[in-house]
Amino acid sequence: MFLAHPTGSRTASTVLIQVSKVLLFVLVGQRSAVAQSPPAPREAKAFEILDNSFLVEEAFNQERGVVQNIFGFARTGSDWDAAFTQEWPLARQRHQVSYTVPFASLAGQRGVGDIQIHYRYQALVEGARRPAFAPRFTMILPSGGTDKNLGSGVVGWQVNLPFSKQRNDLYFHWSGGFTHLSGVDAGVSPAGDVTLFTPHLAASSIWRIRPMLNVLVEQVFEWAHEVESSGTTGRTAVFTVSPGARGGWNLSDHQLVVGLAMPLTLRDGAIEAAVFVYLSYELPFRR
């Protein structure tokens, strides 16, 4: 959730169009460079930085015996939101559990958001002609204060179906899923408690320009189902384009990755811009 002071709709549309043109030029240029290069070996060299996307989920579980700590922070004006995630393999890489604890300061209200508990299954390991696939199920706990607009007040759940595939120095990730919240209080409206169902789609391209340095473009679309001020429910199209970069260091059997991005979100004809900072630290928890 990235909040900002909206600009006018004409300005928003112009900015998004220009950003899209730049991204298209970069991606076409990358594709042309790949097409003009000599044929790649049968198996491309594995990425040195792998499971460190910012907004788009990658289809890779944690390796056996390795835990990952992830911190993300986004700021727009005086508002900010952050989240800490920790990922653990269950005995082996096929099964993974993790949790996310969000924090936010929105319109002067600060606190913990709705905590999420995740389970992800490594259904497919990436092959020469096969993408990686790791479906995820998430339980959403009502730990955020509804009076501060930091939570829904109900137990919810989320499903996401991420795929990942490498092509030489490019990695492509795409996914789709939904969030389901039942029994949300709609206030004093005749509707009473309502069910909110929000589908989403996401995709990203990551380019390895150096072994431990990547640039990436992520895109996320949500058909957000929300309770409006009148107490009724409505849907809003929310589209985010986020260019960014990430770099890392291998420190013996530990890995540190830092990243920076600028998410631009189009909502109701207005652009919401944010600065996003990413930090990941992976380390073994047993030898």
N, C-alpha and C positions, 0 to 999 in steps of 0.2 A: 504494500500500500504506500504510494508516494503522493504526498499532498503538496500543493503549491498554490501560489496566487495565479489564477488563470489570466491569460491574455484574451484579446478579442478573437472571435471565430475566424475572421479573415487572416489575421496574423498567424493564428495557430495552423490553419490549413497551409499557408505559404511556407512556414517553417518545416512542417512535416513533409511537404512535397520536396523541398530542397534537401532535407536529410535523406529522404528515400532515393533521390537522384545520386547523391554522393555514395550511398551504400551500394546501389546498383552498379555504379561505375567501378567501385572497389572489387565487388564480387565477380563482375564480368572480367575485369583485368586479371584477377587471380585465376579464373577458369581458363582464360586464354593462355596464361603462362604455363599452366599445367598441360594444356593441350599441345603447346609448342615444344615442351621439354621431351627428352628421350623417354622411351617406355620405362616405367618403373619396374623394379624387381617384383617377383611374384608376391612376396610379403613385404609390405612397407615397414620401415623401422617404427617401433612402438613409440608413442608419445611419452616424453619425460614428465609432462604435467598432464594428468588425465581427468580425475574426478573433481574439477574445481571450477565449474560454471557458476555464474552468479544468479541468474533468474530461471534458466532452462535446465531441467533435471537431466542428468546423464544416466545411462543404463548400466552402471557399474557398481557392484557391491564392494565393500571393503575386503581386502585380502585377509586371510586367516592370520590372527595374532596382531593386527594393526588397527588402532583406533584413530578416528579423525575428529578434530575439534574445529568447528567452523563459526566464524563471527562475521555478520554483515551489518552495515550501518548506512542508512540513507538519510539525507538532510535536505529540506527544502524550506528556505526562509527560517522562521523560528520553530518549525515543526520537524520532528525526526522520528524514525522508528528503527529498531535494531532487533536482532535475533541471534541466539546462540544455539547451535545444533551439534550434537555428538552422535557419531555413528559407530556401531559395534557389529562385527561379524558374529554369527552364532555357530561356533565350532568350526565352520568352514564358510567359504565365500558364497555358497548358494543362498544362505539365509542371512538377513541383516535386520537389526533393530536399531532405532534411533529415536531421539526426541528433540523437539524444538521449543525453546522458551523465548517468546517475543516480548519486547519492551517498546514503549512509545511515549512520546510527548506530543499531544495533538490539541491545539487550541488551548494551551495552558493546563491540560489535564495529563497527568503522568501516571504510569503504572504498568503492571504486567498484563499482557494480552492472553488469549486463549492458547494454552499449552497443547502441543501436538505430539502424539505417540505414533511412530511409523513402523511398518513392517514391509520389507521389500524382498522379492524372490527373484533370483537370477535364473530366469527361464531359458535364456539363450546366451551363450558366450559367443562373442564376435568371431566370425570365420572369414575366409577369403571372399565369399559371396553372401555372407549372412550377417545382418546387424546384431549387435547386442540388444537384448530385451529384458527388462527387469520391472515387472508391474509392482506398484506400490499401493498399500492400503493404509490410511491414516485415520486415527480416532482423534477428534477435537474435543478438548475438555473445557468446560465453561469457567475458566479461571480469571478471565478479564472482566473488569467492572463495566456493566452495561450503562451505568449512570455517567461514566466517563467516555462512552463510545469506544471502549477498548475490547469488547467482547460481545458475543451473541446471546449469552445467558442460557444456552442449551448445549447438550452433547450433540456433536455432528460427526460427519465422516467425509473422507475424500478419497477418490481413486485417481491414479495417474498411470499412464501407459507409456513409458519412455523407451525410445530406440536410439542407438548410436552406431555410426559407421565411419571408419577412417578411409580416406583416399589420399595416399601419399602424405603431404604436409597439411592436409585439410581434414578436419573432423566435423561431421554433421550430426546434430542431435535434433530429434523431433518427438513430440508427445501430445497426448490429448487426455482429457479426463473431466472430472466434475467435483463440485463440493455440494454436500446435502446437509441442510440444517432444518430440523423439524421442531415445531412448537415455539417458534420465535415470537415474542410478545410484540404485537403491532400497535400497542398503546390503547387509546380509548376508541379506536375505530370499530365499526361493526364487524370487521374481519376477525377480530380477536387474535388468537395465535395463528401463525401462518407458516408454511413450509417454503424455504428458499432453496432453489436449485440453480447453481451457476456452472455452466460448462466452460471449458477453456482449451485453447490450442497454443502450442509453443514450438519454436524452432530456432536453431542457432547454427552459425558457421564459425569455426575456430581455425585460425591460420598460424602455423608454427613458423615464425620468422627466424628464430634461433632455438637451440635445444631447450632452453629454460625461459623462453619469452614467447608469448602468444598474444595475438590481437583477436578480438571476437566481436560479433554482432549478434545480439539476441533479440527475439521478437516474441511477444506474448499477447494473446487476444483473449478477453473474457467477455461473456455475455452476462454481466453482473445482475443478479436478482436481489433487490434491496427493498427495505421498508422505507417509503417516502414520508415526508413531513405530514402529509394528510392522513397517514395511517394505512394507506393502501400500498400494494406492492407494484413495482415496475422494473423494467429491464433497461440497462444502459450498456452500450458497446464501449469497451475500454481497450485501447490498443497501445502497447508500449514498444518502442524501439530503443535498444540500449547498446551503443558502441562502447567498447572498453578494451582493457589490456590486463594481462596477468604475468607475473614473473615469479620464479622460485629458486630455491637453493636446497640441495641435498646435503644434509649434515650427518654423515655416517648413515645410520638406518632411520633417521628422522627426515622429514621434508617440511619446509616452510614455504608457503605461497601467499603472495599479496596481490591485490588487484584493485583497479579503479575503473569506474564506468560512469556514464552520464545518461540515465534513463530519461526518455522523453515520452510522456503519456498523453494521448489524445482522448479526451473525455468531454462529451457535451460541447464539441466544437472548440475546446480550449486546450492549450498545451500546459501540462504540468511537468516542470523540469526538476530533477534532483541530482545530487552527487552521491554516488554509491561507493563505499569502501569495503573491501573484502580481505579476510585473513583466515588462513587455514594452517593447522599444525597437525601433522601425522606422526605417530610414534608407536613403537611396539609395546604391547602390554604383557607379553610373555615371550620367552625365547625357546 
